[in-house]
Amino acid sequence: MLTPHTVYRSLARNWFLVGLLLALVLGMLLPGAAAVLNPGGRTSTFVVIVLFLVAGFTLPAEQIKGGLTNFKLHMYVQLFIFGVIPLYFFFTAPFFRGYLDGYLIYGMYALAVLPTTISTCVVFTQTTGGNTFGALFNSAVANVAGIFLSPLLLSLFLAGSGAALPPEEILAVLLTLTYTMLIPIGLGQALRLRFTATARRVKKRLSEASSALVLVIVFLTISRTASDPSFLGRLPQLSVPFLFLAVSHVLLVTLAYFGARVIGLSREDRICAMYTAPQKTMAMGIPLLTVYFAARPEVLALALFPLLFYHPFQLLTAGVIRGLPAFRNAVSSPTPSMLR
């Protein structure tokens, strides 16, 4: 029976998705807010630095020390994340080159090169009876590797898109990523080594704080772009690309599972690969795009849309899979974070 209490619990459990929708709507309704709240992009830069400092502090990089005993699984998942998915979008995204003044393809490329989620892939793997350590290990490896690989792959893809950034602009972006992403993550990891127990204890609270900060970036970005009178008129173009992204994710999930089966991985490892390989993290994605397109504010919001759609859809897909009869032998576990 639907009661006010159950509605409240549902909203509280999915607060990030509710907040994401609210940030999008408010950004469109308040097109002048970004100019006041984010002068010269200083607010968003500060938020990005804080996000990566928190990411470094909460990222369980020590899991990488757990060993490479399941080498086949680890190689398969990492190649899928940074090889199969980028190549898939490299060959398919150009079909959408004409959407949103050609900027939508930037967002698809950015989505393609991101690492997997930090915790949701782990929780879904655990609750579906998969290899939890495999998910932990590959999540940690992918997010550490993504610090370097994601910006480099994105630069490579943009260089081949017909809208290459000038070499000096690419260098400026990489230098900015160094002090806004690499240094904060390194500092966060150094603090984690000193306060490991504290990092584990406050991980959930910091994850929620990061989610709230990401919503701030989304609001500021949409607000700035909504000041363009033609912005709202271009949004109806997104229906076809969103359908493509939905079909693509289902296809990639299917490929990840049955590809793991073909190479002889166990059922537990196949479940791990199915959740870990196709998912993409918003926690790193939005800050990365914010820095990468800081000099091109007219591009940023439009490039964010693929990730803003893909992220909640992947959670919906994972939830549906977990409820299928073939995977319903799981133990109960806390609801995964809506962001990480």
Secondary structure, 3 states (H helix, E strand, C coil): CCCHHHHHHHHHHCHHHHHHHHHHHHHHHCCCHHHHHCHHHHHHHHHHHHHHHHHHHHCCHHHHHHCCCCHHHHHHHHHHHHHHHHHHHHHHHHHHCCHHHHCHHHHHHHHHHCCCCCCHHHHHHHHCCCCHHHHHHHHHHHHHHHHHHHHHHHHHHHHCCCCCCCHHHHHHHHHHHHHHHHHHHHHHHHHHHHCHHHHHHCHHHHHHHHHHHHHHHHHHHHHHHHCCCCHHHHHHHHHHHHHHHHHHHHHHHHHHHHHHHHCCCCHHHHHHHHHHCCCCCHHHHHHHHHHHCCCCHHHHHHHHHHHHHHHHHHHHHHHHHHHCHHHCCCCCCCCCCCCC
